[in-house]
Amino acid sequence: MKISVEMSYYPLKVDYIPHIKDFIRRMNTYETLSVNTNTMSTQIFGEYFEVMDALKNEIYKSFDLPHSVFVMKIINADLE
């Protein structure tokens, strides 16, 4: 099943931009996923388990930074 995810990452830290860019960079290493970024959010497209496994791994790594907030919308369709 193909899914589409729209998400925003809010590291609650003064120097937040490097953390956001690092998360996006890590998501772009997954060759089976399509990752599109704009000024408001990041969209991720791919097979359900591949997307969710990548998010599980990368959100976990981002939680090393205290007070990290993720906001996501997930739809069970390919909106790319």
C-alpha positions as CSV (number, residue, x, y, z in Angstrom):
1,M,0.0,0.0,0.0
2,K,1.3,3.4,-1.0
3,I,1.1,6.2,1.6
4,S,1.8,9.9,1.7
5,V,3.0,11.7,4.8
6,E,3.2,15.4,5.4
7,M,5.2,16.3,8.5
8,S,6.9,19.2,10.3
9,Y,9.7,18.9,12.8
10,Y,10.0,21.5,15.6
11,P,13.2,21.1,17.7
12,L,12.5,23.4,20.6
13,K,16.0,24.8,20.7
14,V,17.5,28.2,19.8
15,D,19.7,26.6,17.0
16,Y,17.0,24.6,15.4
17,I,17.7,24.8,11.7
18,P,20.7,22.3,11.6
19,H,18.5,19.7,13.4
20,I,15.8,20.1,10.8
21,K,18.2,19.9,7.9
22,D,19.8,16.8,9.4
23,F,16.5,15.0,9.7
24,I,15.7,15.8,6.1
25,R,19.1,14.7,5.0
26,R,18.7,11.4,6.8
27,M,15.2,10.8,5.2
28,N,16.7,11.4,1.8
29,T,19.1,8.5,2.3
30,Y,16.2,6.0,1.9
31,E,16.4,5.2,-1.8
32,T,12.9,3.7,-2.0
33,L,11.2,6.8,-0.6
34,S,10.4,10.1,-2.4
35,V,11.0,13.1,-0.1
36,N,9.9,16.6,-1.1
37,T,10.7,19.6,1.2
38,N,9.3,23.1,1.1
39,T,9.4,26.0,3.6
40,M,6.3,24.7,5.5
41,S,6.8,20.9,5.7
42,T,8.3,17.7,4.3
43,Q,6.3,15.2,2.2
44,I,7.3,11.6,2.1
45,F,5.9,9.1,-0.3
46,G,6.4,5.3,-0.6
47,E,5.2,1.9,0.5
48,Y,3.6,1.9,4.0
49,F,6.1,-0.3,5.8
50,E,9.2,1.4,4.2
51,V,7.9,4.9,5.1
52,M,6.9,3.9,8.6
53,D,10.2,2.1,9.3
54,A,12.2,5.1,8.1
55,L,10.2,7.5,10.2
56,K,10.5,5.2,13.2
57,N,14.2,5.1,12.9
58,E,14.8,8.8,12.2
59,I,12.3,10.2,14.7
60,Y,14.0,8.1,17.3
61,K,17.4,9.6,16.4
62,S,15.9,13.1,16.5
63,F,14.6,12.5,20.0
64,D,18.2,12.5,21.3
65,L,17.6,16.2,21.2
66,P,15.3,17.0,24.2
67,H,11.9,18.6,23.4
68,S,11.6,17.6,19.8
69,V,8.1,17.9,18.3
70,F,6.8,16.2,15.2
71,V,3.5,16.9,13.6
72,M,2.3,14.5,10.9
73,K,-0.6,13.8,8.6
74,I,-0.7,10.3,6.9
75,I,-3.0,9.3,4.1
76,N,-3.3,5.8,2.6
77,A,-2.9,7.1,-1.0
78,D,0.0,8.2,-3.2
79,L,-0.5,11.9,-3.6
80,E,2.9,12.6,-5.2
